[in-house]
């Protein structure tokens, strides 16, 4: 196996693992902030007093878009409005 083939194989592995990590993070956000659980009868984030309102999928998209903007600008306090 040449170095270029090895490098391409490893780059594919890195991209695949990053995609998997992102999908797990999205599922965790959905599970904790959007889905209403049967035993709690509310969202786990509301039960833990992380947020006081019901979230929708669009709210998660808004958090991701705000995070991208803060990552580009370096302003870490812009995301605090989503968790109130």
N, C-alpha and C positions, 0 to 999 in steps of 0.2 A: 504494500500500500504506500503510495507516495504521500508526501507531506500535504499536498493540496487536497487530496481526497480525505485525509485524516482531519484536516482543518475544516473542511466543509461538513463532515459528519459531526464534529463537535459543535460547530456553530448551529447546526440544526437541532442538536440536543439542547443547547442553551435556549434557543428560541422556544422550543417546545416546553421546557420547564418553566420559562417565564410566563408563557400563556397559561400553563396549569396554575401557577401561583396567583395570577390575576383572576382566574375563574374561581379559585377557592376564596379569594378575598371578596369578590362580588357576592358569592353565595353566603359568606359570613355576614356581610352587610344586610343582605335580604333577610336572612334567618333572624338576626337580632333587631333590625329596625323596621321591617315591613310586615313580616309574618306574625299573625296573632296566634299564640299557642293555646291549646285546649286546656292544659292544666293551669296556666297562669291567667288565662282569659284576657291577656294583653300581650304586648310585645316585651321581650326580655329587656330591651333598652328602657322602656317605661317602668318596668318593675324595679330596675336598678337605679332609677332616677337619673338616667343619662339624658333623656329628652322628655318633654311634656306633651308632645303632640304625635298624632298618627302620621307615619311616613308613607309615601308611595314610591314607586320605582323612579318616577321623575325627580324625586328629591335626591335619590342616590346619584342620578346622572348630574344633578346640579352640584352635588358635593365633589364629584370627579372633575367637573369642568372648573370649579373654583380651585381645586387642588392643582390642576394643571396651570392655572393662571398664577397662583402663588408660587409654584415651583419656578416659573419663568421670571417672576418679579422679585422673589425672595421675601414676601410679606407673609409671615406665618399666622398672624392674627385674623386674617380674613375668613377663615373657616369657622370661627367661633359662633357666628350667627346661625349656622345650620343646626347646632346642638342645643338650641334653646326652645 
